[in-house]
Each structure stands twice: as structure tokens, then as C-alpha cells.
Amino acid sequence: MSPTASNPDAVPLPVNYDAPSELSAMLDGLGLGMRKKYGQNFLVSGRARSRIAALFGAEPGARAWEIGPGAGAMTREALLLGLALSAFEIDKGFAEFIRGAYGSTPGFRLYEGDFVKTWRAAFEADGRPELAFGNLPYNAAGAIIAALIEGGVRPPRMVFTVQKEAAQRMCAAPSTKNYSAFSVLCQSAYAVKSVFDLSPGSFWPQPRVSSSVVTMEARPDAVAHSGDKAFTGFTRACFSSRRKTLRNNLKAAGRPERQIAAACEAAGVSPDARAETLTPELFSELYDAFGRLA
């Protein structure tokens, strides 16, 4: 029987996650220093953890993936909900701690190493998870989300805590300053929403920036070619210089000008438009038009 919120005693509490002093003592006792390269900041606000867990929307027993559990604060929240949890931890020290704390909990599995390199093993073992969540470091968030979308995992729901700047890019609408190829990647496959912000004080150590909690709900009408790496490469080429037109960016990417003109005409797009004005759907139509000319 999986643990549920009505049976909290079935899930260990290895440390008081609300107390930075206890977390610090635990880390010192285990010889675990903070690894800045992994962007580790622990969520010490119990209210914030509860608000995030309330967004999961998965039934007890559903398989979920947690990316970067760290000391396991959100790990425990997921296990309290009765989720069958696969956790991915890149730091060997924290992986050892997580294994010791939660390894015997029913449904829990731990995968050590870089998520981008280890997710396939979990996918082969568990199949598609119903949920993916995690507090993603800024320097890895894009690669992690791209792996989930382009790798074909595509959980029906994803809930990520990211730096506010990344959230703005994920949710940006066309013709706004934050709209980018990453926006197209996310929005072509998911309905993306920034739900609430978290102040630096919600974390220990406090980061220098604010964070946002973002939900991603799989689109039943996903854009054609969403998650296709070649399509992602095409959109990146279109955005390669924001001040330049589609014509100039695609010429720089090696597309013949005559082909650019023909593809744009077929897709109903001006070659003198800038990439930031195109919706994901228009990018897909333009990509198709180039494909027909190949």
C-alpha cells in the first residue's frame, strides 16, 4: 500500500525542512557542502511546499518524476500524497542522503546522475510518468524541459520552480520581449502558466533572484512538429538575431533566398517579419512549407 496524506507516519521526516539551522547541521554532519554549480537552494517555506504540492493533480499510486530532490523537502510532499516517485539526483552526497531517508518507502526509486543522461533508464523501467516536478537550477532548466519534450516523455502535467526570468520566457506571448525559441518549444506542446512567485526568503540559502512556480499542461492540440529537434533547430535559427528579419536570419542559416520567399508565401508569412511575431502554429506552417520545397 502506498503512503497517503492520511498516513503521514509512513513517510519519514529526516530533518525539519522549515529550519535552516537544522538543515545546516544535517549537511555539516554528513559532510555535504552546498554545491553552487548545481544551484542548490532548499525550499524552507512549508506554505510554499504545500501550495506547490496542491498543483500536482495526480492520483495516489500515479508515477511521478522529481528532478533534483536535494534534501528531499518536496520528495516528502509527493510521498505524502501517495505518489509512486522516481527521483533524479545529480549530487552523489544528496543521492546517498535521499536513499537513506526515503529508499524504503513503497513506490520510491532513485536515479543518480544528470537527469538529461539518466531519464531514459527510468522511462524504460516505468513508462511515461503522470507528473514531472522539481526546483530547476537556471543553468539547467532549459535542457531539462527540452529533454522531456523532445525525448518523447511528455508527462500530462509538469510543475516546475524556476527563476522568474525563465518563467517569463516559458509563458511569453508573441510580439513581447521575452518571447523566444524556448517559448515556442514549451508552448507548442503545453499550455504554460506562471501560477505564483516565490521570494528569495522562501529558500535557504537565499538566492539573489525571485522564483516562479510554473505549470505545464499537455496540449491535446499540440502543434505539428512539437518536440521535433529539427523543428526546434529551425525556430532557433529564426530567432538567431532578434533585430533581424526572418529573411536575414534564415539566409544566415544557409537557406537560399528564393526558397525563403517561396516558403514564406506558402505559409502566409512575410519574409520581412521578425520571428517574435510568429505563433507556434505559424512556425509549424513555415517549417512545413520549407519541407515541401526540399
C-alpha positions in Angstrom: 0.0 0.0 0.0 1.4 3.4 -1.0 1.6 6.1 1.7 -1.1 8.7 1.6 -1.7 12.1 3.2 -3.9 10.3 5.8 -1.0 8.1 6.8 1.9 10.6 7.3 3.7 8.3 9.7 4.5 6.0 6.8 6.8 8.7 5.4 10.0 9.6 7.3 10.8 13.1 8.4 14.7 13.0 8.3 15.1 16.7 9.1 12.9 19.8 9.8 12.7 21.3 6.4 11.4 24.6 7.8 14.6 25.2 9.9 17.7 26.4 8.1 19.7 25.7 11.3 18.8 22.1 11.3 19.4 21.7 7.6 22.8 23.3 8.0 23.6 21.0 10.9 22.5 18.0 8.9 24.7 19.0 5.9 27.7 19.5 8.2 27.1 16.2 9.9 27.0 14.4 6.5 29.9 16.3 5.1 27.7 17.8 2.4 28.7 21.3 1.4 26.5 23.4 -0.8 27.3 22.8 -4.5 26.9 26.1 -6.2 27.4 24.6 -9.6 24.2 22.6 -9.0 22.2 25.7 -8.0 21.1 24.2 -4.7 18.7 26.3 -2.6 16.4 24.5 -0.2 12.7 25.4 0.0 12.2 26.1 3.7 8.7 27.6 3.4 6.2 24.9 4.4 3.4 27.0 3.0 5.1 27.2 -0.4 5.7 23.5 -0.4 2.0 22.9 0.3 1.0 25.3 -2.5 3.2 23.5 -5.0 2.0 20.1 -4.0 -1.6 21.2 -4.4 -0.8 21.8 -8.1 0.3 18.2 -8.8 -3.2 16.9 -9.6 -2.1 13.2 -9.7 -4.0 10.4 -8.0 -2.3 8.2 -5.3 -0.3 5.5 -6.9 0.5 7.5 -10.0 4.1 7.6 -11.1 5.8 11.0 -10.8 9.3 12.1 -11.5 11.1 14.6 -9.3 14.1 16.3 -10.8 16.7 17.4 -8.3 15.3 16.5 -4.9 18.2 17.9 -2.9 17.5 17.2 0.7 14.0 15.9 -0.1 11.6 18.5 1.1 9.3 18.2 -2.0 10.1 14.4 -2.1 8.3 14.0 1.2 5.3 16.1 0.0 4.9 13.8 -3.1 5.2 10.7 -1.0 2.6 12.0 1.5 0.3 12.3 -1.5 0.8 8.6 -2.2 2.6 9.1 -5.4 5.0 6.4 -6.8 8.1 8.6 -7.1 11.2 8.4 -9.2 13.8 10.9 -8.1 16.7 12.1 -10.1 19.7 13.5 -8.2 23.0 14.6 -9.7 24.9 15.1 -6.5 26.2 11.9 -5.0 26.1 13.1 -1.4 22.5 14.1 -1.6 21.6 10.9 -3.5 23.0 9.0 -0.6 21.0 11.0 1.9 17.8 10.7 -0.1 18.3 6.9 -0.4 18.8 6.6 3.3 15.8 8.8 4.1 13.2 7.5 1.6 14.7 4.4 0.0 12.4 2.0 1.9 9.2 4.0 1.2 6.9 2.0 -1.1 7.0 3.1 -4.7 10.2 5.2 -4.4 13.1 4.8 -6.8 16.3 6.8 -7.1 18.3 7.5 -10.2 21.7 9.0 -9.7 23.3 11.3 -12.2 22.5 14.1 -14.6 18.8 13.9 -15.5 19.5 14.6 -19.2 21.6 11.4 -19.2 19.6 9.2 -16.9 15.9 9.8 -17.8 15.9 7.1 -20.5 16.5 4.4 -17.9 13.6 5.5 -15.9 11.4 5.8 -19.0 12.2 2.2 -20.0 11.6 1.0 -16.5 8.5 3.0 -15.6 7.0 4.3 -18.8 5.6 7.8 -19.1 5.0 9.4 -15.7 1.8 11.2 -14.9 3.7 14.1 -13.4 7.1 15.7 -13.5 8.2 18.3 -11.0 11.2 19.9 -9.4 13.1 23.1 -8.4 15.2 23.5 -11.5 18.5 25.4 -11.5 18.5 28.2 -14.0 21.5 26.9 -16.0 19.9 23.5 -16.5 16.1 24.3 -16.7 16.1 24.7 -20.5 18.0 21.4 -21.2 15.8 19.5 -18.7 12.5 20.8 -20.2 13.8 20.2 -23.7 14.7 16.6 -22.8 11.2 15.9 -21.5 9.5 17.4 -24.6 12.0 16.4 -27.4 12.7 13.0 -25.8 9.0 12.0 -26.1 8.4 11.7 -22.3 5.8 14.5 -22.2 4.1 13.9 -18.9 0.5 15.1 -18.9 1.4 17.6 -16.2 4.6 19.3 -15.1 5.1 21.7 -12.2 8.5 23.4 -12.0 10.0 26.1 -9.8 12.3 28.2 -12.0 13.9 31.6 -11.8 11.4 34.2 -12.7 13.2 35.2 -15.9 12.9 31.6 -17.2 9.2 31.5 -16.3 8.7 34.7 -18.2 10.3 33.2 -21.3 8.3 30.0 -21.0 5.0 31.9 -20.8 5.7 34.8 -23.1 3.2 35.7 -25.8 4.3 36.5 -29.4 5.4 40.1 -30.0 6.7 40.5 -26.5 10.3 40.9 -25.4 10.6 37.6 -23.6 9.2 35.5 -26.5 11.8 33.2 -27.8 12.5 29.8 -29.4 12.2 28.4 -25.9 8.7 29.9 -25.6 7.8 28.1 -28.9 9.3 24.8 -27.6 7.2 24.9 -24.4 4.0 26.3 -25.9 3.9 24.1 -28.9 3.4 21.1 -26.7 2.0 22.5 -23.4 -0.3 25.1 -22.1 2.1 27.0 -19.8 1.1 29.2 -16.8 3.1 31.1 -14.2 1.0 30.4 -11.1 2.8 32.3 -8.3 6.1 33.8 -7.4 8.4 32.8 -4.5 10.5 35.4 -2.8 14.2 34.7 -2.0 13.2 34.3 1.6 11.3 31.1 0.8 14.7 29.4 0.3 17.9 28.7 2.2 20.4 29.9 1.3 18.5 32.8 -0.2 19.1 33.2 -3.9 19.7 36.6 -5.4 16.7 36.4 -7.6 13.0 35.7 -7.4 11.5 32.4 -8.5 8.2 31.4 -10.1 6.2 28.2 -10.0 5.0 27.2 -13.5 2.5 24.6 -14.5 2.6 22.9 -17.9 -0.5 21.0 -19.1 -0.1 18.8 -22.2 -2.0 20.3 -25.1 -4.5 17.9 -26.7 -4.0 20.0 -29.9 -0.2 20.0 -29.8 1.4 21.9 -32.7 2.6 19.7 -35.5 6.3 19.0 -35.1 6.3 20.0 -31.5 9.2 18.2 -29.8 10.9 17.5 -33.2 14.6 18.5 -32.7 14.8 19.7 -36.3 11.8 21.9 -35.7 13.5 23.3 -32.6 16.6 24.0 -34.6 14.6 25.8 -37.2 12.9 28.1 -34.7 16.3 28.8 -33.1 17.6 29.8 -36.5 14.7 32.2 -37.0 15.4 33.8 -33.6 19.2 33.9 -34.0 19.2 37.7 -34.1 16.1 39.3 -32.7 16.6 42.6 -34.6 16.8 40.8 -38.0 14.0 39.6 -40.2 13.2 36.0 -40.9 14.8 36.5 -44.4 18.1 37.6 -42.9 18.2 35.0 -40.1 17.3 32.2 -42.4 19.8 33.3 -45.0 22.5 33.3 -42.3 21.4 29.7 -41.5 22.1 28.7 -45.2 18.6 28.9 -46.7 18.5 30.2 -50.3 16.7 33.5 -50.6 14.4 32.2 -53.3 13.4 29.3 -51.1 12.8 31.6 -48.2 10.5 33.8 -50.3 8.5 30.8 -51.6 8.1 29.2 -48.2 7.0 32.4 -46.6 4.5 33.0 -49.3 3.1 29.5 -48.9 2.8 29.9 -45.1 1.3 33.4 -45.4 4.2 34.9 -43.6 6.1 38.0 -44.6 9.9 37.3 -45.0 10.4 40.7 -43.6 8.6 39.8 -40.3 10.6 39.1 -37.2 10.5 35.8 -35.5 9.0 37.2 -32.3 5.7 38.0 -34.2 5.0 34.3 -35.2 2.9 32.0 -33.1 4.0 28.4 -32.6 1.4 27.4 -35.2 2.8 29.8 -37.8 6.3 28.4 -37.1 5.0 24.9 -37.8 3.3 26.1 -41.1 6.5 27.8 -42.2 8.6 24.7 -41.3 6.2 22.6 -43.3 6.4 24.9 -46.3 10.2 24.6 -46.3 9.8 20.8 -46.1 7.6 20.8 -49.2 10.3 22.7 -51.1 13.2 20.4 -50.2 
